[in-house]
Amino acid sequence: MRFARVVARAKSMLNVGDLGAEFSALMLLFPLRFRGPLRATDLAEIKQADPSTVSRQVAQLVKAGLARREADPVDGRASRLAITEAGVAAVERLQQARQAWLREALADWPADRIAAFVDLFAEFNSSVEAQLATPRENA
């Protein structure tokens, strides 16, 4: 719980200026940047969010000029979302702000402790992802 609270506060402390969309909508830019154009349903699955919520967030990104809709080449009746140049610039600003914040937070840590933390945090994330991918029976 403490970590969740810290992460929520950290999001609000990132100094990226006004990018024209809510922070949660801006987070959709990352899969668009690194995976390429995606359908809104794919974004909802990646984010593990309700499709109606993601649809509202997608509308924010399009309105802000950070993403655009394009025809799905597999199914012309469907559309997918693609990041724009402004969206790529927004991702870079978000990454720079996050890195600066983390550098400041860890400034007093020795390099070997940072390296150990990075390794353990990667292992933790892998374990959590594996747990989430494992179907569970209702008890």
DRENFI-832047 format. One line per 3 residues: their letters; for each residue z, y negated, x of N, C-alpha, C. Coordinates in nm, 4 decimals. Layout:
BEGIN
a	Z/Y/X/Z/Y/X/Z/Y/X  ... $
***
This chain:
BEGIN
mrf	0.0000/0.1189/0.0822/0.0000/0.0000/0.0000/0.0000/-0.1261/0.0871  0.0764/-0.1209/0.1921/0.0833/-0.2364/0.2814/-0.0535/-0.2673/0.3402  -0.1271/-0.1630/0.3824/-0.2599/-0.1815/0.4389/-0.3551/-0.2416/0.3353 $
arv	-0.3493/-0.1935/0.2112/-0.4353/-0.2466/0.1054/-0.4073/-0.3953/0.0828  -0.2806/-0.4333/0.0851/-0.2457/-0.5750/0.0677/-0.2969/-0.6582/0.1848  -0.2826/-0.6060/0.3055/-0.3287/-0.6789/0.4243/-0.4803/-0.6978/0.4188 $
var	-0.5525/-0.5937/0.3822/-0.6985/-0.6033/0.3739/-0.7395/-0.7067/0.2692  -0.6739/-0.7064/0.1562/-0.7057/-0.8037/0.0509/-0.6821/-0.9462/0.1006  -0.5728/-0.9677/0.1699/-0.5452/-1.1020/0.2244/-0.6442/-1.1376/0.3327 $
aks	-0.6824/-1.0415/0.4159/-0.7767/-1.0679/0.5247/-0.9116/-1.1126/0.4699  -0.9569/-1.0514/0.3596/-1.0837/-1.0905/0.2987/-1.0838/-1.2380/0.2640  -0.9727/-1.2833/0.2084/-0.9658/-1.4227/0.1653/-0.9563/-1.5187/0.2835 $
mln	-0.9214/-1.4678/0.3998/-0.9060/-1.5522/0.5173/-1.0326/-1.5630/0.6006  -1.1332/-1.4828/0.5699/-1.2576/-1.4909/0.6457/-1.3248/-1.6236/0.6149  -1.3547/-1.6983/0.7179/-1.4153/-1.8297/0.7012/-1.5666/-1.8160/0.7154 $
vgd	-1.6334/-1.7962/0.6024/-1.7794/-1.7813/0.6042/-1.8478/-1.8896/0.5223  -1.7695/-1.9795/0.4650/-1.8284/-2.0834/0.3812/-1.8707/-2.0262/0.2483  -1.9432/-2.1046/0.1731/-1.9890/-2.0610/0.0412/-2.1257/-1.9942/0.0545 $
lga	-2.1293/-1.8661/0.0293/-2.2550/-1.7917/0.0370/-2.3177/-1.7719/-0.1004  -2.2551/-1.8255/-0.2040/-2.3147/-1.8236/-0.3365/-2.2833/-1.7035/-0.4222  -2.1940/-1.6171/-0.3764/-2.1580/-1.4979/-0.4534/-2.0139/-1.4602/-0.4199 $
efs	-1.9518/-1.3840/-0.5106/-1.8167/-1.3347/-0.4862/-1.8163/-1.2405/-0.3659  -1.7002/-1.2288/-0.3036/-1.6872/-1.1435/-0.1859/-1.7306/-1.0002/-0.2166  -1.6894/-0.9477/-0.3328/-1.7248/-0.8093/-0.3672/-1.8767/-0.7931/-0.3797 $
alm	-1.9447/-0.8944/-0.4296/-2.0910/-0.8887/-0.4370/-2.1512/-0.8933/-0.2972  -2.0950/-0.9765/-0.2114/-2.1458/-0.9873/-0.0744/-2.1370/-0.8548/0.0008  -2.0378/-0.7726/-0.0329/-2.0228/-0.6441/0.0342/-2.1401/-0.5498/0.0045 $
llf	-2.2129/-0.5759/-0.1044/-2.3314/-0.4950/-0.1349/-2.4444/-0.5222/-0.0360  -2.4374/-0.6357/0.0324/-2.5420/-0.6685/0.1292/-2.5435/-0.5717/0.2475  -2.4271/-0.5169/0.2817/-2.4203/-0.4283/0.3981/-2.5045/-0.3021/0.3812 $
plr	-2.4901/-0.2265/0.2698/-2.5795/-0.1111/0.2552/-2.7262/-0.1520/0.2427  -2.7537/-0.2670/0.1826/-2.8923/-0.3125/0.1739/-2.9471/-0.3446/0.3119  -2.8638/-0.4007/0.3965/-2.9064/-0.4368/0.5330/-2.9280/-0.3132/0.6186 $
frg	-2.8401/-0.2169/0.6073/-2.8443/-0.1048/0.7003/-2.9079/0.0219/0.6443  -2.9290/0.0285/0.5130/-2.9951/0.1448/0.4528/-3.1305/0.1103/0.3939  -3.1571/-0.0168/0.3757/-3.2833/-0.0596/0.3165/-3.2698/-0.0793/0.1671 $
plr	-3.3807/-0.1075/0.1003/-3.3764/-0.1322/-0.0442/-3.3182/-0.0135/-0.1202  -3.2354/-0.0460/-0.2212/-3.1675/0.0566/-0.3003/-3.1665/0.0169/-0.4465  -3.1621/0.1166/-0.5320/-3.1420/0.0914/-0.6748/-2.9976/0.0505/-0.6978 $
atd	-2.9746/-0.0217/-0.8056/-2.8386/-0.0627/-0.8399/-2.7490/0.0589/-0.8611  -2.8044/0.1668/-0.9172/-2.7239/0.2881/-0.9374/-2.6800/0.3481/-0.8038  -2.7668/0.3386/-0.7023/-2.7288/0.3874/-0.5696/-2.6177/0.3010/-0.5098 $
lae	-2.6290/0.1691/-0.5298/-2.5235/0.0797/-0.4811/-2.3907/0.1093/-0.5498  -2.3962/0.1366/-0.6802/-2.2734/0.1688/-0.7536/-2.2107/0.2964/-0.6987  -2.2940/0.3945/-0.6668/-2.2420/0.5199/-0.6113/-2.1821/0.4973/-0.4730 $
ikq	-2.2509/0.4210/-0.3897/-2.2009/0.3923/-0.2548/-2.0669/0.3194/-0.2618  -2.0583/0.2231/-0.3510/-1.9375/0.1419/-0.3646/-1.8307/0.2118/-0.4485  -1.8696/0.3192/-0.5149/-1.7822/0.3918/-0.6071/-1.7273/0.2949/-0.7107 $
adp	-1.8218/0.2227/-0.7731/-1.7866/0.1219/-0.8724/-1.8642/0.1469/-1.0006  -1.8173/0.0879/-1.1069/-1.8848/0.0979/-1.2361/-2.0216/0.0306/-1.2273  -2.1263/0.0962/-1.2762/-2.2605/0.0374/-1.2688/-2.2711/-0.1014/-1.3325 $
stv	-2.1956/-0.1269/-1.4393/-2.2026/-0.2596/-1.5018/-2.1456/-0.3674/-1.4092  -2.0431/-0.3329/-1.3332/-1.9856/-0.4271/-1.2366/-2.0860/-0.4567/-1.1265  -2.1492/-0.3513/-1.0758/-2.2480/-0.3682/-0.9698/-2.3677/-0.4471/-1.0215 $
srq	-2.4063/-0.4250/-1.1446/-2.5168/-0.4997/-1.2033/-2.4868/-0.6500/-1.2049  -2.3647/-0.6848/-1.2402/-2.3239/-0.8260/-1.2397/-2.3262/-0.8816/-1.0977  -2.2808/-0.8019/-1.0012/-2.2788/-0.8459/-0.8622/-2.4205/-0.8603/-0.8071 $
vaq	-2.5084/-0.7686/-0.8444/-2.6488/-0.7761/-0.8036/-2.7097/-0.9061/-0.8556  -2.6805/-0.9406/-0.9800/-2.7327/-1.0649/-1.0380/-2.6877/-1.1859/-0.9555  -2.5633/-1.1837/-0.9072/-2.5138/-1.2925/-0.8224/-2.5944/-1.3027/-0.6934 $
lvk	-2.6214/-1.1866/-0.6319/-2.6962/-1.1857/-0.5055/-2.8374/-1.2381/-0.5244  -2.9009/-1.1970/-0.6334/-3.0375/-1.2428/-0.6615/-3.0372/-1.3932/-0.6877  -2.9436/-1.4400/-0.7685/-2.9347/-1.5832/-0.8008/-2.9107/-1.6660/-0.6747 $
agl	-2.8301/-1.6137/-0.5820/-2.7994/-1.6848/-0.4578/-2.9117/-1.6746/-0.3552  -3.0151/-1.5947/-0.3844/-3.1259/-1.5790/-0.2903/-3.0950/-1.4872/-0.1738  -2.9887/-1.4070/-0.1869/-2.9489/-1.3164/-0.0800/-3.0164/-1.1799/-0.0917 $
arr	-3.0699/-1.1527/-0.2099/-3.1408/-1.0269/-0.2352/-3.2498/-1.0556/-0.3382  -3.3470/-0.9650/-0.3452/-3.4549/-0.9776/-0.4429/-3.4807/-0.8410/-0.5045  -3.5291/-0.8445/-0.6256/-3.5689/-0.7203/-0.6924/-3.7136/-0.6894/-0.6556 $
ead	-3.7408/-0.5614/-0.6392/-3.8780/-0.5174/-0.6132/-3.9001/-0.3860/-0.6847  -4.0252/-0.3556/-0.7101/-4.0586/-0.2304/-0.7773/-4.0218/-0.1129/-0.6873  -3.9706/-0.0085/-0.7487/-3.9405/0.1151/-0.6762/-4.0722/0.1876/-0.6526 $
pvd	-4.1086/0.2160/-0.5277/-4.2370/0.2809/-0.5009/-4.2459/0.4236/-0.5563  -4.1320/0.4874/-0.5801/-4.1298/0.6225/-0.6349/-4.1455/0.6196/-0.7866  -4.0826/0.5224/-0.8497/-4.0867/0.5094/-0.9953/-4.1085/0.3623/-1.0287 $
gra	-4.2320/0.3256/-1.0552/-4.2685/0.1870/-1.0801/-4.1969/0.1236/-1.1979  -4.1404/0.2056/-1.2870/-4.0653/0.1506/-1.3998/-3.9288/0.0999/-1.3572  -3.8801/0.1492/-1.2458/-3.7476/0.1115/-1.1961/-3.7612/0.0025/-1.0899 $
srl	-3.6515/-0.0660/-1.0651/-3.6506/-0.1650/-0.9573/-3.5406/-0.1300/-0.8588  -3.5552/-0.1827/-0.7442/-3.4515/-0.1681/-0.6435/-3.4258/-0.3047/-0.5829  -3.3172/-0.3152/-0.5130/-3.2752/-0.4415/-0.4552/-3.3026/-0.4383/-0.3055 $
ait	-3.3614/-0.5473/-0.2555/-3.3892/-0.5597/-0.1121/-3.3213/-0.6868/-0.0615  -3.2723/-0.6814/0.0590/-3.2069/-0.7974/0.1187/-3.3138/-0.8982/0.1625  -3.2814/-1.0263/0.1506/-3.3706/-1.1326/0.1956/-3.3269/-1.1794/0.3340 $
eag	-3.4043/-1.2692/0.3931/-3.3639/-1.3264/0.5222/-3.2303/-1.3983/0.5091  -3.2102/-1.4683/0.3979/-3.0817/-1.5354/0.3754/-2.9693/-1.4326/0.3644  -2.9977/-1.3165/0.3053/-2.8989/-1.2094/0.2961/-2.8640/-1.1533/0.4320 $
vaa	-2.9644/-1.1366/0.5176/-2.9395/-1.0887/0.6546/-2.8515/-1.1891/0.7285  -2.8810/-1.3178/0.7122/-2.7996/-1.4220/0.7758/-2.6561/-1.4188/0.7228  -2.6401/-1.3925/0.5936/-2.5062/-1.3827/0.5346/-2.4299/-1.2647/0.5934 $
ver	-2.4967/-1.1503/0.6093/-2.4326/-1.0329/0.6698/-2.3866/-1.0662/0.8119  -2.4719/-1.1343/0.8860/-2.4354/-1.1711/1.0228/-2.3150/-1.2650/1.0240  -2.3101/-1.3609/0.9310/-2.1950/-1.4509/0.9226/-2.0688/-1.3741/0.8874 $
lqq	-2.0788/-1.2813/0.7933/-1.9634/-1.2007/0.7550/-1.9152/-1.1153/0.8718  -2.0084/-1.0540/0.9442/-1.9703/-0.9718/1.0591/-1.9041/-1.0555/1.1677  -1.9607/-1.1720/1.1962/-1.9024/-1.2586/1.2985/-1.7622/-1.3040/1.2596 $
arq	-1.7443/-1.3396/1.1331/-1.6121/-1.3833/1.0868/-1.5114/-1.2692/1.0955  -1.5539/-1.1482/1.0554/-1.4641/-1.0332/1.0614/-1.4272/-1.0013/1.2060  -1.5269/-1.0050/1.2960/-1.4994/-0.9758/1.4368/-1.4061/-1.0797/1.4989 $
awl	-1.4274/-1.2064/1.4657/-1.3404/-1.3120/1.5186/-1.1978/-1.2939/1.4693  -1.1837/-1.2605/1.3415/-1.0512/-1.2400/1.2841/-0.9811/-1.1223/1.3515  -1.0540/-1.0122/1.3713/-0.9949/-0.8947/1.4359/-0.9606/-0.9228/1.5823 $
rea	-1.0496/-0.9945/1.6523/-1.0193/-1.0303/1.7917/-0.8884/-1.1088/1.8003  -0.8712/-1.2019/1.7086/-0.7487/-1.2819/1.7078/-0.6269/-1.1954/1.6738  -0.6421/-1.1085/1.5756/-0.5308/-1.0225/1.5342/-0.4874/-0.9276/1.6458 $
lad	-0.5826/-0.8829/1.7279/-0.5529/-0.7854/1.8327/-0.5455/-0.8481/1.9720  -0.5416/-0.9792/1.9778/-0.5464/-1.0492/2.1066/-0.4354/-1.0064/2.2021  -0.3186/-0.9704/2.1513/-0.2061/-0.9338/2.2372/-0.2002/-0.7847/2.2689 $
wpa	-0.2934/-0.7092/2.2155/-0.2931/-0.5643/2.2397/-0.3619/-0.5334/2.3722  -0.3068/-0.4420/2.4503/-0.3766/-0.3983/2.5717/-0.5008/-0.3154/2.5344  -0.5989/-0.3178/2.6218/-0.7269/-0.2515/2.5954/-0.7115/-0.1032/2.5629 $
dri	-0.6201/-0.0338/2.6314/-0.6043/0.1095/2.6062/-0.5490/0.1364/2.4657  -0.4645/0.0477/2.4150/-0.4107/0.0644/2.2783/-0.5202/0.0371/2.1744  -0.6047/-0.0618/2.2011/-0.7164/-0.0899/2.1106/-0.8097/0.0299/2.1058 $
aaf	-0.8410/0.0860/2.2217/-0.9302/0.2027/2.2271/-0.8694/0.3205/2.1508  -0.7400/0.3443/2.1687/-0.6733/0.4536/2.0974/-0.6751/0.4280/1.9469  -0.6492/0.3039/1.9064/-0.6517/0.2691/1.7641/-0.7905/0.2917/1.7054 $
vdl	-0.8936/0.2488/1.7755/-1.0313/0.2666/1.7276/-1.0606/0.4156/1.7077  -1.0234/0.4973/1.8027/-1.0456/0.6422/1.7911/-0.9685/0.7013/1.6734  -0.8412/0.6662/1.6612/-0.7593/0.7196/1.5522/-0.8071/0.6690/1.4158 $
fae	-0.8502/0.5443/1.4085/-0.8970/0.4901/1.2814/-1.0283/0.5568/1.2400  -1.1157/0.5835/1.3353/-1.2392/0.6570/1.3053/-1.2066/0.7969/1.2541  -1.1105/0.8636/1.3170/-1.0685/0.9964/1.2734/-1.0071/0.9903/1.1329 $
fns	-0.9260/0.8885/1.1082/-0.8664/0.8692/0.9764/-0.9756/0.8517/0.8709  -1.0724/0.7647/0.8971/-1.1809/0.7424/0.8017/-1.2587/0.8703/0.7741  -1.2862/0.9476/0.8771/-1.3571/1.0748/0.8583/-1.2763/1.1704/0.7710 $
sve	-1.1462/1.1758/0.7935/-1.0608/1.2629/0.7132/-1.0576/1.2192/0.5670  -1.0479/1.0887/0.5440/-1.0465/1.0377/0.4071/-1.1808/1.0650/0.3392  -1.2913/1.0410/0.4095/-1.4241/1.0678/0.3526/-1.4404/1.2154/0.3184 $
aql	-1.3926/1.3032/0.4049/-1.4012/1.4464/0.3782/-1.3170/1.4826/0.2553  -1.2009/1.4227/0.2439/-1.1144/1.4494/0.1276/-1.1822/1.4020/-0.0015  -1.2454/1.2859/0.0035/-1.3135/1.2325/-0.1140/-1.4347/1.3163/-0.1526 $
atp	-1.4968/1.3808/-0.0553/-1.6148/1.4636/-0.0821/-1.5798/1.6027/-0.1346  -1.4526/1.6403/-0.1236/-1.4083/1.7731/-0.1651/-1.3743/1.7709/-0.3151  -1.4456/1.8501/-0.3948/-1.4092/1.8550/-0.5385/-1.2678/1.9089/-0.5535 $
ren	-1.1956/1.8479/-0.6466/-1.0571/1.8906/-0.6702/-1.0460/1.9446/-0.8115  -0.9692/2.0488/-0.8239/-0.9425/2.1042/-0.9563/-0.8340/2.0210/-1.0239  -0.8433/2.0098/-1.1541/-0.7379/1.9413/-1.2280/-0.6147/2.0290/-1.2292 $
a	-0.5043/1.9718/-1.1913/-0.3809/2.0509/-1.1835/-0.3116/2.0576/-1.3171 $
***
